[in-house]
Amino acid sequence: MDFDDLIISPDRTHHLHGGTPIYERRFDCVRPFRFPGLAAVSDDSGAYHITLLGDPAYTERYAWAGDFAEGVAPVRNPDGRYLFIDEEGKPIAFETYLYATGFSEGSAVVYHETLGATHITTAGELLYGDWYYDARPFSGGRAYVRDESGWLFISPDGSILERTGQPAGPFPLRGAVRYIPPENPIPTVLRETEWDAAAVLMRHGEREPFIKGQPGSTKVLTARGKRQSQAFGAVLPKVPLRTYASPMVRCVQTGDEILAGAGISGETEKSLMLGTPSAYVLDDDIVREFYVVNPVKIMSLRYVAGETLPGHYPVTEGTRRMFAFVESTLVHGGISVCVTHDAWIVPFVSVLTGYDFIDDWPGFLDGCILLRRGGEYFLWWRGTEYSLNL
């Protein structure tokens, strides 16, 4: 059906096709139908989306619901926070925002009160790795953003195109904060901390962004991800270094770039314990299907809370298995770097330290350090060293 043929009634309470109502219900207000055949409406119960039959598409109710675009719609909770949902009403990520626009050209603008403004993909991920004071939707392959020096145009990969003047037209808010990531602390900790052996369990470098409906297994490092991985390797202590990685290309690339940056010739050793499937996965086929339809971050938080997920080991058993692998890479006087995925760093750190990831998440090249000192084990994470009672 061509959704343009579905007209909003003059009183805006229902939809018409050829002048005839397409369903019997009446609402306080309706918006146009958009692919995949859903329209935002509001009534006494709140705001939500309906199907072509006039039935609710899901059970949740919001203070406001926006139009679907590219299979995703913005909604606003009663507390004023914005989030994005898919056609089944499921949030595409666990983050909520101070403000959000709808999707256009594959991305949406979001504002966060402590991070700033940026663009996200239909999978709920950052389109590129930066935050700005302000941002506007992409149009014609470029978008306005504002940094310390004023307004500029960027491309979808975050590259600066040119400086420009302030965009015309009103916008609901003006940003006052911008997050600039600090220098990666892991090399400094390894240089300034005493240890007999050390292993870094870290997330891969910056990769191509995930897009809703696209397979994630093919994503590779961006040019910036390669540069940052090399820079990480270059500042590691000059001691024997080995790298291990999940077999996914972006993880192996990260390990190889770290070696290159450290000036070491060699190859990264692939390990299924770090990913595809990983130490936490009992049945890889089940897990692959599970994460196709369930957001990784939301499921990871449920996993560390003790929920048994399909195809997964219990979280404590998976952590025991991951710890055994990372420990096996330790070499006296040397450093091993184990490159994995955020989905496995979160339960590992959470089980061993009790760290709460609700308002935090491992970024690219972010990780923890397993230290062996005098026969005892310690885990460094977010500036704190935890003694492990194993």
N, C-alpha and C positions, 0 to 999 in steps of 0.2 A: 504493500500500500504506500502511496505517496503521502507522506505526513502533511505536505503543504495543502492537500485537499481537505484536511480536517480543520475547520474554522471554529474559533472561539465565539460563543453566542454573544449577542449584544450586551447582555447583563453580566457576562463573564462567569456564569455559574456552571457551564457545561460545554461540550464540544458538538459541532454539527458536521455532517457530511451531506452535501447536496441539499442543505437546508433542513435536514432531519437530524434530531438528536441521536447519537450513536450509543447512548446508554440512558437509563432512567434516572440515575442519581443526580442530585444537584449539590453544588459546593459553594462555599463563600466566595471563592475565587479560583480560577484555573489559568494555567499557562499553556503554551503550545506543546503539542506532542513532538518528541524528538526521538531519534534512534536510540535504543532499540524498541521503540513503541511505548514510551512512558512520558507522562506529563506531570508536572508539579501542580499540586492543588492544596487548598487549605479549607478546613471546616472547624467545627467546635473542638475536635480532638487535637488539632494542630496542623502542621504542614507535612506533606509526604508526596509520594508519586503513585499514580494509578496506571493500570493497563488500559488497553483499548476497550475493554468491557466495563470500565469504570470501577474496577475492583482495586483495592490497595495492593501494591506490589510487594509490600513487606509490612511488618507489624509496628516498627518504630515510628515515633512522631517527633517532629522538630519545630523550632520556632519559625524557621524559614527553610524553604527548599528551592534550589535553583534548577535550571534546565540541564538535561543530560547533553554531553558532547563527548564524542570519542569513547562512549561507554562508561562515563564517570560524571557524577553530579556533585556540586557543592551543597552542603546543608549547614544550618546553624543550630546549635543546641540551645536549650533555654538559658544556659549560663552565658550565652553570647559567643561561645567558641565555634569556629568553623572546622569542618572536616569534609572528607570526600567519601562517597559511597559508590558501589557498583550497582548493576541492574538488579541484584538480589537484595540490596539494602545493606550489604556488608561494607564496613569501613575498609578502604584500600590500604590504610596504615594506622598505627596507633597514635600518631601525632595529631594534635589539634592546633588551631592557629587563631591569632588575633583578628585576621581578616584573610579572605581568599576570593579570587575571581573564578569564573568558569574556565574550561579548557579551550584553547585555540592553538592551532599549529603544533599540537602535541604537548603543550605545557600549560600550566596555570601559575599565576602569581600568588604567593603566600607571604604573609607578614607574621613574624614571631616576636613577642615582646622583648626577648633577651638576645635574639640572634640577628634580627633584621628582616630584610626582604630578599626573596629569591624566586626561582622558578622550579616547579616540580613536574615529574612525568606522571602519566596515567597509572603507574605502579606505585606512586607515592614517594618516589625518590627524587633527590636533587638532580636537576638536569645537568648542572655543572657543579664545581666544588666551591663556589663563592657565595657570600652573603653581601647585601648592599643596604644602604639606608632606605632606598626606595626602588621599586621596579614596576614596570608596566608590561602588559601582555605582548607577546611576539606578534609582529605584523610584517609580512613580506620577508621573513627570515632574519629579522633583527628586532631588538627590544631596547627600550630606554631603561637605564639603571642609573642610580646616583651614588657616587662614592665621595671621599673627602674633598675631591677637586671639582665636583659638580656632576652634571649629567653627561652620559655617553651612550653609544650604541654598542651592544654586544651581539655576537652570533650564538646559535644554540649550543655550541661547545664551550661557551664562556669567553671566547676570544674578543678582545677589544677591537672594534671596527673604527670608531672615530669619536672624538669629543663633539658635543652638540649642546644646543640650548635646552631650556626647560620645556617639556612637552605641553602642548595646549590641552585644554579641557579639564574639567573637575575630576577629583579622585577622592575617595572617602577619607583618606588619612595621609599624614606625612610622617615618615619614619624618623626615629631619633637614635637608633642603635644600629651597629654593624659589627658582626662577629668576624674577627680575624684569627684563624687558628694559630696557636702558639707553636713554637719549634718543637719537633718530636722529642720528648724527653728520654726515650729509651736509650739512645747512645750515651747520653750524659750519665744516666743511672749506671750503665755498665762500666763507664770509665771511673766513676767516683765511688762505687760500692765494692766492698771486698767479697770475693766469691772464689770457690774452687772450680766450679763449672757453672755455666749459665745457658739457658735455653729461652728463646723468645717465641711465644705463641702469638702470632699477629694476623690481622686481616690483610688481604692483598692490597695492592695499590689502586689508585683511582681507575675505574673501568668505565666502559661505555654504559650509559644509563639504561635501566630496565624500562621497558614499555609494556603496558598491559597487553597480554595475549601473545607476546613474543617469548621464545625460549631464552632462558638466562645462561644456559651452558655455553653459548657461543660468544659471550661478551669478552672482549680483550681489553688490555690496558689502554688508556688514552695516552697521548704524547706526554701530557703532564704527569700521568701516573708512572710512566717509564722514568722521567727525569727525577721525580721525587724518590722513587725506589733506588735509583743510582746514588742520589745524594745521601740517602739513609745509609747505604753500604759504605760510602766514602768516609763517614764520621764514626763508624764503629771502631772500637779498640783494635789495634793491630795484633791480633792473636789468631790462632787457627780458627777458621770459620767454615761451617758447612750449612747448606740450606736444604730444607725438605719442603714439599708442597703437596697440596691437593692436586690431583691430576688435571683439574680444570685449567685451561690455557692461561687465564689471568693470574692464577696462583703461581704456576710454573714461571711465567714471565717475570713476576715479582721477584721470585728467588734468583733467577738468572741476572736480573738487573742489579740486585743487591750485591751479588758476587762481582759483577762487572765494576760497580762503584767502588768496591773494596780492593780492586786490582787483582782479583783471584781468578785464575783460569779454572774452569770446571763446570759441571752441570748440576742443576738442582735435582735431588732424588725425589721421585714421586712416591706418595704413600696414600693408600686408600683410608688410612686411619684419620687423615686430615680432611678428607672430603671425597665425595663420589664413591662410596657413601659417607664414611667417617666413623669415628669410634662410637658415636651416639646412635647409629642406624642399624637396626636389626634386619629390615627388609627394604632394600633400596628401591624396588619397583613401587611399593606402597608409598614410600616417602616422596618419590618424585611426583606421583599423582597428587599426593596430599598438598604439596606446596604450589602446585599449579593453580589451585583454587583457594588457597588460604595464605594471607599475608605473613611473611616470615617473622616480622617483628612481633606481631600480635601472638602468633603461635609460640614463639620463643619465650615470651613472658608467661604464657600459660604453662609451658613446659617447666620452667624453673620454679613455678609455684607448686609443682608436684603433680600436674596432670599428665597422665600417660597418653602420649600421642600415637596415632597409628604408625606402625613400622619402626618406632623408636624403642631403644632400651629405656628402662627407668632412668631418670636424669642422674641419680647418684651412681648407677652402674656405668652409664656412658662416661661420666667424669672420671671414674676409676680407670676405665679403659684408655681415655685420652691421656690421663696423667702417666700411665704406664708407658705409653708411646713416647711422650715428650721426655720423660726421665731416661728412656733408652737412648736418646740422642745425645745426652750429656757426655762431654769429653773433658777430662781434667785440663784446666788451663785454656779451654777453648769455648767458643760460642756456637750454638746451633740456632738457626732461625727456622721456625716451622710456620709456613704460610697456610692459613686456612680461611674460613669464612666467618662472618659476624654471627651466624646462627649457632656456631660451635664455640666461639669465644664466650658468648653470653652465659650459657649454662656452666662452662668450666669455671669462670671467675665467680659466678654467683654461688655455686655449690661450695667452693673452697674458701670464699671470703664473706658470703652473705651480702654482697653488694647488690643494691637495688637499681635496676636498669630502666625503670619506668620513665625517668626524665633524663636519661643519658643513653648513649648508644655508641659502640665502637666505630670510629671513623676509618677511613682508608689508612693503612700502615699503623693502625692503632693496635696495641696489644699488651700482654702481661709478660713478666719475666719470672721464670722458675730459677731460683738460685740454690745451689748446694754449697753449704759452708760448714766445714768440720763435721760432716756426716748428717747435718740437719738440713731441712728444706724450708725455703721461704718463697712466698709469691709476692712480687711487686705489682701493684695496680693503682693507678690514679694517685701517685705520690705517697702511698702507704705500703709498708712491707708487712706482710702477714706471716706469722709462724704457722707452719702446717704440721698438725699432729696426725701423722700417718700410721 
